[in-house]
Amino acid sequence: MILFSAFVFLSTLSTASAAIGPTGTLDISNAQISPDGLTRSAVLAGSTFPGPLIQANLGDTMSINVVNALTDNTMLKSTSIHWHGIVQNKTNWEDGPAFITRLSPVSNRFEPLSADGSTSNIRMPDNTRELVPVQLRSAELSGTTVICQRNIAMGFADPWSYMTPTIPKKSLYDIDDETTIITLSDWYHYPSPQHPTIPVFNSTLINGRGRYPGGPLTDLAVINVVQGKRYRFRLISMSCDPNWIFSIANHQLNIIEVDGVAHQPVTVNSIQIFAGQRYSFVLSASQSVDNYWIQALPQSGTNLGVINATNSAILRYIQPHTRAYNRLKYTGARPTAAWGADTVLNLTVTLNTTNFHFGINNVTFVSPTVPVLLQILSGTQAAQNLLPKGSVIELQPNKVIEVNIPGGSAGSPHPFHLHGKLIFVQHTFHVTRSAGSSIYNFVNPVIRDVVATGPLTTDLTSFRFVTDNAGPWFLHCHIDWHLDVGLAVVFAENIPQIAQETPPVSWQNLCPAYDASPMD
């Protein structure tokens, strides 16, 4: 079973497609596109690249019918949707990862967000989280979703962001709309099932456009600003692999939100952003009218520079210029307090050098033939009997869990995403290397849902969360190629409560649809 079929990742351009929502239909289909000048088959949402915006008002019930119209045999034709950033409180069956909470049929039609048993629904909670990415993910596809104060701007992709009318940071900026979304993605010139042993991306796309070394000088993405205005930009990493150092020449970035959680403002010159992470920053358009370079420098791969404007876009109004980096340090962006830990889990990233499969504590995650959620609903309640063997960890309800992951493993840094949770990051390699401190922050740690391990063996990533949301929740490396070869584990939270859940009929219909589907 190929775990990579579980995700599709949507992205956005400044020239967005026609919006849909709060109800509508979204086709997932194949087409030939050339975002960096080389034409290849890709997976599109809404028949466009990037995908359309999905709009709604805060508190609306979203009803999006997703049609699987994939036909290209060079890529996987089964898919499932994970709404990255939505914790799916009491609706674990809607979380999306294939073979964890659902199956991914190659069927003509399926409904990823069924909340009422008949249609695909999601109700936006009225709380203060600001950036909730929706993530359908693979090396082939991209799109975006942003939910604003009046519009849930869900432009299909990794992000949807939403705000309440009482957002305290709104006084810091003037403009926050579909034109202030910046997506970063890596682009490959081969279908993902045909990737080499060590996949290397060919180009960086900023808002769906880019160039590759030796390729044509295609048009770059252009973001327009008006002098004197303050812009809230939503920076979203839809990476399959690299992390980037993101900067805008001669402009400072005032970070006000991390992974959907408002934080104390922190002003930096650049942001290191890992796969699946999101930041909101305020940019003051206070420079002379001209053009400015926007750069996203990958920290791995072979396309590392800016020759012929690779890894670049344009902020339309200032001459290109380069400054020294003042990277974001996790010590400044902090919101609230955490708690003591009831259970401590020490997880080590391992690599089998014979088959080059990753593992957690020497156990490689292999997708089960029956989703973990369905196993529990069918009567299996002992963690040791749940499949995949050794990759399911039971967690008791209403506890504070601490997870410690040492750095320095092969392929690091590894950005880990925990589904169904917000995590309190009390220690990361950013602290020890950037701030020169190894002190844990138990008072007001960063709150987010993706955190990276460190590149050195002396680095330690430590975070906590509360078990207040029953379900099997996926913890996995957000580098797709590492997830594909087993770098994941499942937290089965409150198994007795899971066994009492009653998913809607539309969820139950996924199994017959999957069984009737041709294999990829």
Secondary structure, DSSP 8 states (H G I E B T S, - for coil): --GGGG-------SS-EEEE-SEEEEEEEEEEE-TTS--EEEEEETTBSS-EEE---TT-EEEEEEEEE---TTS------B-TT---TT-GGGS--BTTTB-----S-B-TTBSSSSSBEEE---SS--EE--B---SSB-------SSS--EESSS-EE---TT-GGGGG-SB-SGGGEEEEEEE-SS-GGG--SS---SEEEETTB---TTS------EEE--TT-EEEEEEEE--SS--EEEEETT--EEEEEETTEEEEEEEESEEEE-TT-EEEEEEE--S-SS-EEEEEEESSSS--S-GGGTTEEEEETS--------B--TTT---S-----SEEEE--EEEETTTTEEEETTB-----SS-HHHHHHTT---GGGSSSTT-EEEE-TT-EEEEEEES--TT---EEEETT--EEEEE-HHHHHHS-------SS-EEESEEE--SSTT-EEEEEEE--S-EEEEEEESSHHHHHTT-EEEEEE-HHHHHT----HHHHTHHHHHHTS---
